[in-house]
Amino acid sequence: MGFRNRAFTLIELLITIAIIAILAAVAAFTYSTFLKPAYQTSPLNALNAAAAAEETYYADNGQYACTIEDLTGFNDGTKDNKFIINKDADSKRKFILKVDNCTATSYTLSVENNPTDSKWKAKWVISCSADMPYGACKPKQVEGSPTVLTNLF
């Protein structure tokens, strides 16, 4: 009885390596598509955060802030009343948050993009005043399709 060597052939090893490489490429692509939106901020989240910052400013100062730079977390070092969200994104995903109207007892915040194609245009506003009950200030979409955020992000 002779010994028979049992081993993998070169073809079997190459096929196994090719299959592993294909699976790794598919996994890397899938992972990158899930990771990309994680680094982009939703304009509605930023709008709600700015509204909360306005209420905090009112509680501290007895009046609402009339520029976005006066709000905690929204000062980008300029005095242009604009806070840019997703600065490094393309024009349809880059949004500008600002205080549109302001008095001592009321404010209107808006967030909008400026895309090259009008089908991607979107704008939301929040208007609040000091006499409104807590939670009554809700964002309203004033421009764009209701599904534009889903399609953008």
C-alpha positions in Angstrom: 0.0 0.0 0.0 1.4 3.2 -1.1 0.8 6.6 0.4 -1.2 9.0 -1.7 -0.5 12.6 -1.1 -3.6 14.7 -0.6 -3.2 18.3 -1.5 -4.9 21.2 -3.2 -3.9 21.9 -6.8 -2.8 25.3 -7.9 -6.1 25.8 -9.8 -8.2 25.0 -6.7 -6.2 27.6 -4.7 -6.5 30.2 -7.4 -10.3 29.7 -7.6 -10.6 30.0 -3.8 -8.6 33.2 -3.8 -10.7 34.7 -6.6 -13.9 33.9 -4.8 -12.6 35.6 -1.6 -11.5 38.6 -3.6 -14.9 39.0 -5.2 -16.7 38.7 -1.9 -14.3 41.3 -0.3 -14.9 43.8 -3.2 -18.7 43.5 -2.8 -18.5 43.9 1.0 -16.2 47.0 0.7 -18.6 48.6 -1.8 -21.7 47.9 0.3 -19.9 49.2 3.4 -18.9 52.5 1.7 -22.5 53.1 0.5 -23.8 52.7 4.1 -21.0 54.8 5.6 -21.3 57.9 3.2 -24.7 59.1 4.5 -23.5 58.8 8.1 -21.2 61.8 7.6 -23.9 64.0 6.1 -26.2 66.0 8.3 -29.9 66.2 7.6 -31.0 69.7 7.1 -34.1 69.1 9.2 -32.0 67.9 12.1 -29.9 71.1 11.8 -33.1 73.2 11.6 -34.5 71.7 14.7 -31.2 72.1 16.5 -31.1 75.8 15.6 -34.7 76.2 16.9 -33.6 74.6 20.2 -30.6 77.0 20.3 -33.0 80.0 19.6 -35.1 78.9 22.6 -31.9 78.6 24.8 -30.8 82.0 23.6 -34.2 83.5 24.5 -34.1 81.9 28.0 -30.6 83.4 28.6 -31.1 86.8 27.0 -34.8 87.6 27.1 -34.9 88.0 23.2 -34.3 85.8 20.2 -31.0 85.9 18.2 -31.3 87.7 14.9 -28.2 86.1 13.3 -27.3 82.4 13.1 -23.8 83.1 14.5 -25.3 84.2 17.8 -26.6 80.7 18.4 -24.5 78.1 20.2 -23.0 75.6 17.8 -23.8 77.6 14.6 -21.0 80.2 14.6 -18.7 79.5 11.6 -16.6 82.6 12.2 -18.4 84.8 9.7 -21.1 87.4 10.2 -23.1 86.7 7.1 -26.1 85.1 8.9 -25.4 81.8 7.0 -24.4 78.4 8.4 -23.5 75.9 5.7 -24.4 72.3 6.3 -22.5 69.6 4.4 -19.9 72.0 3.0 -18.0 69.4 1.0 -21.1 68.0 -0.7 -22.4 68.8 -4.1 -24.9 71.7 -4.6 -28.0 69.6 -4.0 -26.8 68.3 -0.7 -25.2 71.5 0.6 -27.8 73.5 2.6 -27.7 77.0 4.0 -29.3 77.6 7.5 -30.1 81.2 8.4 -32.4 83.4 10.5 -34.9 85.0 8.1 -37.0 87.2 10.3 -36.4 88.2 13.9 -37.9 90.3 16.6 -37.3 90.2 20.3 -40.3 87.8 20.7 -40.4 85.8 17.4 -38.1 84.3 14.8 -38.2 82.4 11.5 -35.4 80.0 10.6 -34.9 78.6 7.1 -32.8 75.9 5.6 -32.5 75.5 1.8 -30.2 74.3 -0.9 -29.2 75.9 -4.2 -28.9 73.0 -6.7 -28.1 73.4 -10.3 -31.2 71.4 -11.2 -34.5 72.7 -9.8 -35.9 69.3 -9.3 -33.6 69.0 -6.2 -34.6 72.3 -4.7 -35.8 72.1 -1.1 -36.6 74.6 1.6 -38.0 74.3 5.1 -38.9 77.0 7.7 -39.7 77.1 11.4 -41.5 80.2 12.7 -41.9 80.5 16.4 -42.8 83.1 19.0 -42.4 83.4 22.7 -46.1 82.9 23.4 -46.3 79.6 21.5 -46.6 76.5 23.7 -43.6 74.2 23.9 -43.4 71.8 20.9 -45.7 73.9 18.7 -42.9 75.0 16.4 -42.6 72.5 13.7 -40.7 72.6 10.4 -42.7 73.2 7.3 -41.6 72.4 3.8 -42.2 75.4 1.5 -40.3 74.4 -1.6 -39.6 71.1 -3.3 -41.0 67.6 -3.4 -42.0 65.9 -0.1 -39.6 63.0 -1.0 -36.6 65.2 -1.9 -34.7 64.4 1.4 -35.1 60.7 0.8 -33.7 61.0 -2.7 -30.9 63.3 -1.6 -29.6 61.2 1.3 
